[in-house]
Amino acid sequence: MKIIQTFWTAGQDPLKHGFGWTHPEYNLMSWALSCLSLREHYDEVELYTDSAGDPEHYRS
């Protein structure tokens, strides 16, 4: 079974926008916890996002 986790930023910077969380850091930590939790049950988890959610987007 293919497990896919998605994150759509709507053009917002995930390092500055909390997406409903009080701080952006909490949003990113929830993502990490969610992915790690899925990995406890499934061998492969694919992460899909738009360009603003891609860490490569922020490298200089």
PDB file of N, CA, C and O in Angstrom, chain B, residues numbered from 101:
ATOM      1  N   MET B 101       0.850  -1.178   0.000  1.00  0.00           N
ATOM      2  CA  MET B 101       0.000   0.000   0.000  1.00  0.00           C
ATOM      3  C   MET B 101       0.892   1.236   0.000  1.00  0.00           C
ATOM      4  O   MET B 101       1.877   1.297   0.735  1.00  0.00           O
ATOM      5  N   LYS B 102       0.546   2.213  -0.819  1.00  0.00           N
ATOM      6  CA  LYS B 102       1.283   3.460  -0.879  1.00  0.00           C
ATOM      7  C   LYS B 102       0.669   4.454   0.107  1.00  0.00           C
ATOM      8  O   LYS B 102      -0.520   4.763   0.035  1.00  0.00           O
ATOM      9  N   ILE B 103       1.492   4.945   1.021  1.00  0.00           N
ATOM     10  CA  ILE B 103       1.045   5.941   1.994  1.00  0.00           C
ATOM     11  C   ILE B 103       1.596   7.289   1.549  1.00  0.00           C
ATOM     12  O   ILE B 103       2.800   7.444   1.349  1.00  0.00           O
ATOM     13  N   ILE B 104       0.709   8.253   1.397  1.00  0.00           N
ATOM     14  CA  ILE B 104       1.101   9.585   0.943  1.00  0.00           C
ATOM     15  C   ILE B 104       0.668  10.619   1.971  1.00  0.00           C
ATOM     16  O   ILE B 104      -0.491  10.658   2.387  1.00  0.00           O
ATOM     17  N   GLN B 105       1.613  11.450   2.371  1.00  0.00           N
ATOM     18  CA  GLN B 105       1.314  12.572   3.254  1.00  0.00           C
ATOM     19  C   GLN B 105       1.499  13.839   2.425  1.00  0.00           C
ATOM     20  O   GLN B 105       2.499  13.980   1.722  1.00  0.00           O
ATOM     21  N   THR B 106       0.544  14.755   2.502  1.00  0.00           N
ATOM     22  CA  THR B 106       0.603  15.954   1.666  1.00  0.00           C
ATOM     23  C   THR B 106       0.648  17.217   2.514  1.00  0.00           C
ATOM     24  O   THR B 106       0.191  17.247   3.656  1.00  0.00           O
ATOM     25  N   PHE B 107       1.216  18.258   1.914  1.00  0.00           N
ATOM     26  CA  PHE B 107       1.277  19.570   2.569  1.00  0.00           C
ATOM     27  C   PHE B 107       1.189  20.630   1.492  1.00  0.00           C
ATOM     28  O   PHE B 107       2.081  20.743   0.651  1.00  0.00           O
ATOM     29  N   TRP B 108       0.111  21.412   1.511  1.00  0.00           N
ATOM     30  CA  TRP B 108      -0.089  22.486   0.554  1.00  0.00           C
ATOM     31  C   TRP B 108       0.080  23.792   1.305  1.00  0.00           C
ATOM     32  O   TRP B 108      -0.640  24.048   2.270  1.00  0.00           O
ATOM     33  N   THR B 109       1.022  24.624   0.877  1.00  0.00           N
ATOM     34  CA  THR B 109       1.336  25.862   1.590  1.00  0.00           C
ATOM     35  C   THR B 109       0.500  27.054   1.139  1.00  0.00           C
ATOM     36  O   THR B 109       0.451  28.068   1.834  1.00  0.00           O
ATOM     37  N   ALA B 110      -0.144  26.949   0.008  1.00  0.00           N
ATOM     38  CA  ALA B 110      -0.890  28.079  -0.565  1.00  0.00           C
ATOM     39  C   ALA B 110       0.018  29.291  -0.726  1.00  0.00           C
ATOM     40  O   ALA B 110      -0.429  30.433  -0.626  1.00  0.00           O
ATOM     41  N   GLY B 111       1.306  29.028  -0.979  1.00  0.00           N
ATOM     42  CA  GLY B 111       2.256  30.118  -1.185  1.00  0.00           C
ATOM     43  C   GLY B 111       2.808  30.727   0.092  1.00  0.00           C
ATOM     44  O   GLY B 111       3.600  31.667   0.038  1.00  0.00           O
ATOM     45  N   GLN B 112       2.397  30.199   1.246  1.00  0.00           N
ATOM     46  CA  GLN B 112       2.890  30.711   2.525  1.00  0.00           C
ATOM     47  C   GLN B 112       4.239  30.073   2.868  1.00  0.00           C
ATOM     48  O   GLN B 112       4.512  28.940   2.472  1.00  0.00           O
ATOM     49  N   ASP B 113       5.063  30.790   3.589  1.00  0.00           N
ATOM     50  CA  ASP B 113       6.364  30.288   4.025  1.00  0.00           C
ATOM     51  C   ASP B 113       6.167  29.435   5.272  1.00  0.00           C
ATOM     52  O   ASP B 113       5.762  29.967   6.306  1.00  0.00           O
ATOM     53  N   PRO B 114       6.439  28.125   5.215  1.00  0.00           N
ATOM     54  CA  PRO B 114       6.223  27.267   6.382  1.00  0.00           C
ATOM     55  C   PRO B 114       7.160  27.572   7.542  1.00  0.00           C
ATOM     56  O   PRO B 114       6.942  27.091   8.654  1.00  0.00           O
ATOM     57  N   LEU B 115       8.202  28.365   7.298  1.00  0.00           N
ATOM     58  CA  LEU B 115       9.096  28.772   8.387  1.00  0.00           C
ATOM     59  C   LEU B 115       8.574  30.012   9.105  1.00  0.00           C
ATOM     60  O   LEU B 115       9.088  30.388  10.158  1.00  0.00           O
ATOM     61  N   LYS B 116       7.543  30.649   8.530  1.00  0.00           N
ATOM     62  CA  LYS B 116       6.980  31.868   9.132  1.00  0.00           C
ATOM     63  C   LYS B 116       5.497  31.745   9.461  1.00  0.00           C
ATOM     64  O   LYS B 116       4.992  32.497  10.295  1.00  0.00           O
ATOM     65  N   HIS B 117       4.793  30.821   8.830  1.00  0.00           N
ATOM     66  CA  HIS B 117       3.336  30.667   8.988  1.00  0.00           C
ATOM     67  C   HIS B 117       3.041  29.381   9.754  1.00  0.00           C
ATOM     68  O   HIS B 117       3.588  28.329   9.424  1.00  0.00           O
ATOM     69  N   GLY B 118       2.189  29.450  10.768  1.00  0.00           N
ATOM     70  CA  GLY B 118       1.892  28.282  11.599  1.00  0.00           C
ATOM     71  C   GLY B 118       0.816  27.359  11.060  1.00  0.00           C
ATOM     72  O   GLY B 118       0.653  26.253  11.575  1.00  0.00           O
ATOM     73  N   PHE B 119       0.072  27.775  10.035  1.00  0.00           N
ATOM     74  CA  PHE B 119      -0.987  26.951   9.439  1.00  0.00           C
ATOM     75  C   PHE B 119      -1.941  26.407  10.497  1.00  0.00           C
ATOM     76  O   PHE B 119      -2.264  25.219  10.505  1.00  0.00           O
ATOM     77  N   GLY B 120      -2.387  27.290  11.387  1.00  0.00           N
ATOM     78  CA  GLY B 120      -3.321  26.898  12.444  1.00  0.00           C
ATOM     79  C   GLY B 120      -2.650  26.638  13.782  1.00  0.00           C
ATOM     80  O   GLY B 120      -3.310  26.663  14.820  1.00  0.00           O
ATOM     81  N   TRP B 121      -1.355  26.391  13.771  1.00  0.00           N
ATOM     82  CA  TRP B 121      -0.606  26.211  15.016  1.00  0.00           C
ATOM     83  C   TRP B 121      -0.178  27.592  15.512  1.00  0.00           C
ATOM     84  O   TRP B 121      -0.085  28.533  14.724  1.00  0.00           O
ATOM     85  N   THR B 122       0.083  27.718  16.812  1.00  0.00           N
ATOM     86  CA  THR B 122       0.455  29.027  17.360  1.00  0.00           C
ATOM     87  C   THR B 122       1.833  29.484  16.901  1.00  0.00           C
ATOM     88  O   THR B 122       2.108  30.683  16.876  1.00  0.00           O
ATOM     89  N   HIS B 123       2.705  28.543  16.536  1.00  0.00           N
ATOM     90  CA  HIS B 123       4.045  28.871  16.058  1.00  0.00           C
ATOM     91  C   HIS B 123       4.393  27.946  14.890  1.00  0.00           C
ATOM     92  O   HIS B 123       3.995  26.781  14.890  1.00  0.00           O
ATOM     93  N   PRO B 124       5.127  28.446  13.901  1.00  0.00           N
ATOM     94  CA  PRO B 124       5.517  27.594  12.775  1.00  0.00           C
ATOM     95  C   PRO B 124       6.279  26.340  13.207  1.00  0.00           C
ATOM     96  O   PRO B 124       6.143  25.284  12.589  1.00  0.00           O
ATOM     97  N   GLU B 125       7.073  26.457  14.260  1.00  0.00           N
ATOM     98  CA  GLU B 125       7.841  25.306  14.735  1.00  0.00           C
ATOM     99  C   GLU B 125       6.932  24.149  15.134  1.00  0.00           C
ATOM    100  O   GLU B 125       7.264  22.986  14.902  1.00  0.00           O
ATOM    101  N   TYR B 126       5.777  24.468  15.737  1.00  0.00           N
ATOM    102  CA  TYR B 126       4.840  23.419  16.152  1.00  0.00           C
ATOM    103  C   TYR B 126       4.274  22.690  14.941  1.00  0.00           C
ATOM    104  O   TYR B 126       4.089  21.473  14.966  1.00  0.00           O
ATOM    105  N   ASN B 127       4.000  23.445  13.880  1.00  0.00           N
ATOM    106  CA  ASN B 127       3.508  22.829  12.654  1.00  0.00           C
ATOM    107  C   ASN B 127       4.552  21.856  12.099  1.00  0.00           C
ATOM    108  O   ASN B 127       4.219  20.729  11.732  1.00  0.00           O
ATOM    109  N   LEU B 128       5.806  22.291  12.040  1.00  0.00           N
ATOM    110  CA  LEU B 128       6.863  21.429  11.498  1.00  0.00           C
ATOM    111  C   LEU B 128       7.095  20.213  12.388  1.00  0.00           C
ATOM    112  O   LEU B 128       7.342  19.118  11.883  1.00  0.00           O
ATOM    113  N   MET B 129       7.018  20.392  13.708  1.00  0.00           N
ATOM    114  CA  MET B 129       7.177  19.251  14.616  1.00  0.00           C
ATOM    115  C   MET B 129       6.020  18.265  14.451  1.00  0.00           C
ATOM    116  O   MET B 129       6.222  17.054  14.530  1.00  0.00           O
ATOM    117  N   SER B 130       4.806  18.782  14.220  1.00  0.00           N
ATOM    118  CA  SER B 130       3.664  17.880  14.032  1.00  0.00           C
ATOM    119  C   SER B 130       3.829  17.074  12.751  1.00  0.00           C
ATOM    120  O   SER B 130       3.432  15.911  12.687  1.00  0.00           O
ATOM    121  N   TRP B 131       4.414  17.694  11.736  1.00  0.00           N
ATOM    122  CA  TRP B 131       4.694  16.978  10.487  1.00  0.00           C
ATOM    123  C   TRP B 131       5.665  15.844  10.726  1.00  0.00           C
ATOM    124  O   TRP B 131       5.456  14.723  10.262  1.00  0.00           O
ATOM    125  N   ALA B 132       6.727  16.142  11.452  1.00  0.00           N
ATOM    126  CA  ALA B 132       7.739  15.109  11.730  1.00  0.00           C
ATOM    127  C   ALA B 132       7.126  13.971  12.536  1.00  0.00           C
ATOM    128  O   ALA B 132       7.353  12.801  12.226  1.00  0.00           O
ATOM    129  N   LEU B 133       6.358  14.300  13.560  1.00  0.00           N
ATOM    130  CA  LEU B 133       5.727  13.272  14.391  1.00  0.00           C
ATOM    131  C   LEU B 133       4.747  12.432  13.567  1.00  0.00           C
ATOM    132  O   LEU B 133       4.701  11.210  13.706  1.00  0.00           O
ATOM    133  N   SER B 134       3.976  13.084  12.723  1.00  0.00           N
ATOM    134  CA  SER B 134       3.021  12.375  11.881  1.00  0.00           C
ATOM    135  C   SER B 134       3.737  11.385  10.962  1.00  0.00           C
ATOM    136  O   SER B 134       3.321  10.234  10.832  1.00  0.00           O
ATOM    137  N   CYS B 135       4.804  11.840  10.334  1.00  0.00           N
ATOM    138  CA  CYS B 135       5.550  10.960   9.426  1.00  0.00           C
ATOM    139  C   CYS B 135       6.173   9.797  10.191  1.00  0.00           C
ATOM    140  O   CYS B 135       6.114   8.655   9.737  1.00  0.00           O
ATOM    141  N   LEU B 136       6.769  10.076  11.346  1.00  0.00           N
ATOM    142  CA  LEU B 136       7.369   9.011  12.142  1.00  0.00           C
ATOM    143  C   LEU B 136       6.314   8.016  12.624  1.00  0.00           C
ATOM    144  O   LEU B 136       6.577   6.815  12.686  1.00  0.00           O
ATOM    145  N   SER B 137       5.135   8.507  12.962  1.00  0.00           N
ATOM    146  CA  SER B 137       4.049   7.622  13.388  1.00  0.00           C
ATOM    147  C   SER B 137       3.594   6.721  12.250  1.00  0.00           C
ATOM    148  O   SER B 137       3.343   5.533  12.451  1.00  0.00           O
ATOM    149  N   LEU B 138       3.490   7.289  11.054  1.00  0.00           N
ATOM    150  CA  LEU B 138       3.117   6.472   9.895  1.00  0.00           C
ATOM    151  C   LEU B 138       4.179   5.409   9.611  1.00  0.00           C
ATOM    152  O   LEU B 138       3.850   4.286   9.231  1.00  0.00           O
ATOM    153  N   ARG B 139       5.452   5.765   9.795  1.00  0.00           N
ATOM    154  CA  ARG B 139       6.538   4.812   9.544  1.00  0.00           C
ATOM    155  C   ARG B 139       6.532   3.644  10.527  1.00  0.00           C
ATOM    156  O   ARG B 139       7.105   2.594  10.238  1.00  0.00           O
ATOM    157  N   GLU B 140       5.893   3.814  11.678  1.00  0.00           N
ATOM    158  CA  GLU B 140       5.773   2.700  12.620  1.00  0.00           C
ATOM    159  C   GLU B 140       4.894   1.587  12.051  1.00  0.00           C
ATOM    160  O   GLU B 140       5.024   0.427  12.442  1.00  0.00           O
ATOM    161  N   HIS B 141       4.002   1.941  11.132  1.00  0.00           N
ATOM    162  CA  HIS B 141       3.032   0.985  10.592  1.00  0.00           C
ATOM    163  C   HIS B 141       3.254   0.625   9.126  1.00  0.00           C
ATOM    164  O   HIS B 141       2.779  -0.409   8.657  1.00  0.00           O
ATOM    165  N   TYR B 142       3.977   1.479   8.407  1.00  0.00           N
ATOM    166  CA  TYR B 142       4.178   1.268   6.971  1.00  0.00           C
ATOM    167  C   TYR B 142       5.657   1.441   6.627  1.00  0.00           C
ATOM    168  O   TYR B 142       6.347   2.280   7.206  1.00  0.00           O
ATOM    169  N   ASP B 143       6.130   0.637   5.679  1.00  0.00           N
ATOM    170  CA  ASP B 143       7.541   0.694   5.290  1.00  0.00           C
ATOM    171  C   ASP B 143       7.898   1.959   4.517  1.00  0.00           C
ATOM    172  O   ASP B 143       9.000   2.490   4.653  1.00  0.00           O
ATOM    173  N   GLU B 144       6.965   2.430   3.713  1.00  0.00           N
ATOM    174  CA  GLU B 144       7.261   3.589   2.873  1.00  0.00           C
ATOM    175  C   GLU B 144       6.186   4.656   3.031  1.00  0.00           C
ATOM    176  O   GLU B 144       4.991   4.371   2.967  1.00  0.00           O
ATOM    177  N   VAL B 145       6.632   5.876   3.236  1.00  0.00           N
ATOM    178  CA  VAL B 145       5.743   7.032   3.302  1.00  0.00           C
ATOM    179  C   VAL B 145       6.287   8.063   2.324  1.00  0.00           C
ATOM    180  O   VAL B 145       7.452   8.449   2.415  1.00  0.00           O
ATOM    181  N   GLU B 146       5.457   8.510   1.392  1.00  0.00           N
ATOM    182  CA  GLU B 146       5.865   9.533   0.437  1.00  0.00           C
ATOM    183  C   GLU B 146       5.305  10.874   0.881  1.00  0.00           C
ATOM    184  O   GLU B 146       4.148  10.979   1.286  1.00  0.00           O
ATOM    185  N   LEU B 147       6.146  11.895   0.797  1.00  0.00           N
ATOM    186  CA  LEU B 147       5.748  13.246   1.180  1.00  0.00           C
ATOM    187  C   LEU B 147       5.592  14.077  -0.088  1.00  0.00           C
ATOM    188  O   LEU B 147       6.527  14.185  -0.883  1.00  0.00           O
ATOM    189  N   TYR B 148       4.413  14.665  -0.279  1.00  0.00           N
ATOM    190  CA  TYR B 148       4.140  15.505  -1.441  1.00  0.00           C
ATOM    191  C   TYR B 148       3.859  16.920  -0.956  1.00  0.00           C
ATOM    192  O   TYR B 148       3.148  17.113   0.030  1.00  0.00           O
ATOM    193  N   THR B 149       4.412  17.900  -1.642  1.00  0.00           N
ATOM    194  CA  THR B 149       4.162  19.292  -1.294  1.00  0.00           C
ATOM    195  C   THR B 149       4.290  20.156  -2.541  1.00  0.00           C
ATOM    196  O   THR B 149       4.712  19.686  -3.597  1.00  0.00           O
ATOM    197  N   ASP B 150       3.923  21.414  -2.405  1.00  0.00           N
ATOM    198  CA  ASP B 150       4.147  22.357  -3.492  1.00  0.00           C
ATOM    199  C   ASP B 150       5.553  22.946  -3.331  1.00  0.00           C
ATOM    200  O   ASP B 150       6.268  22.587  -2.396  1.00  0.00           O
ATOM    201  N   SER B 151       5.950  23.838  -4.225  1.00  0.00           N
ATOM    202  CA  SER B 151       7.334  24.340  -4.197  1.00  0.00           C
ATOM    203  C   SER B 151       7.668  25.079  -2.905  1.00  0.00           C
ATOM    204  O   SER B 151       8.807  25.009  -2.443  1.00  0.00           O
ATOM    205  N   ALA B 152       6.713  25.782  -2.312  1.00  0.00           N
ATOM    206  CA  ALA B 152       6.988  26.513  -1.072  1.00  0.00           C
ATOM    207  C   ALA B 152       7.213  25.571   0.115  1.00  0.00           C
ATOM    208  O   ALA B 152       7.823  25.968   1.108  1.00  0.00           O
ATOM    209  N   GLY B 153       6.734  24.350   0.025  1.00  0.00           N
ATOM    210  CA  GLY B 153       6.942  23.381   1.094  1.00  0.00           C
ATOM    211  C   GLY B 153       8.196  22.544   0.919  1.00  0.00           C
ATOM    212  O   GLY B 153       8.533  21.739   1.787  1.00  0.00           O
ATOM    213  N   ASP B 154       8.885  22.725  -0.191  1.00  0.00           N
ATOM    214  CA  ASP B 154      10.105  21.974  -0.489  1.00  0.00           C
ATOM    215  C   ASP B 154      11.301  22.654   0.170  1.00  0.00           C
ATOM    216  O   ASP B 154      11.552  23.829  -0.099  1.00  0.00           O
ATOM    217  N   PRO B 155      12.048  21.949   1.026  1.00  0.00           N
ATOM    218  CA  PRO B 155      13.205  22.563   1.687  1.00  0.00           C
ATOM    219  C   PRO B 155      14.227  23.120   0.693  1.00  0.00           C
ATOM    220  O   PRO B 155      14.924  24.085   1.008  1.00  0.00           O
ATOM    221  N   GLU B 156      14.327  22.535  -0.490  1.00  0.00           N
ATOM    222  CA  GLU B 156      15.263  23.037  -1.498  1.00  0.00           C
ATOM    223  C   GLU B 156      14.904  24.459  -1.946  1.00  0.00           C
ATOM    224  O   GLU B 156      15.758  25.208  -2.419  1.00  0.00           O
ATOM    225  N   HIS B 157      13.642  24.809  -1.789  1.00  0.00           N
ATOM    226  CA  HIS B 157      13.161  26.137  -2.170  1.00  0.00           C
ATOM    227  C   HIS B 157      13.852  27.235  -1.343  1.00  0.00           C
ATOM    228  O   HIS B 157      13.937  28.378  -1.792  1.00  0.00           O
ATOM    229  N   TYR B 158      14.342  26.900  -0.146  1.00  0.00           N
ATOM    230  CA  TYR B 158      14.910  27.891   0.767  1.00  0.00           C
ATOM    231  C   TYR B 158      16.428  27.863   0.822  1.00  0.00           C
ATOM    232  O   TYR B 158      17.031  28.658   1.544  1.00  0.00           O
ATOM    233  N   ARG B 159      17.051  26.976   0.086  1.00  0.00           N
ATOM    234  CA  ARG B 159      18.520  26.949   0.060  1.00  0.00           C
ATOM    235  C   ARG B 159      19.037  28.071  -0.820  1.00  0.00           C
ATOM    236  O   ARG B 159      18.450  28.390  -1.853  1.00  0.00           O
ATOM    237  N   SER B 160      20.147  28.664  -0.395  1.00  0.00           N
ATOM    238  CA  SER B 160      20.704  29.759  -1.213  1.00  0.00           C
ATOM    239  C   SER B 160      21.781  29.271  -2.139  1.00  0.00           C
ATOM    240  O   SER B 160      22.351  30.060  -2.893  1.00  0.00           O
TER     241      SER B 160
END
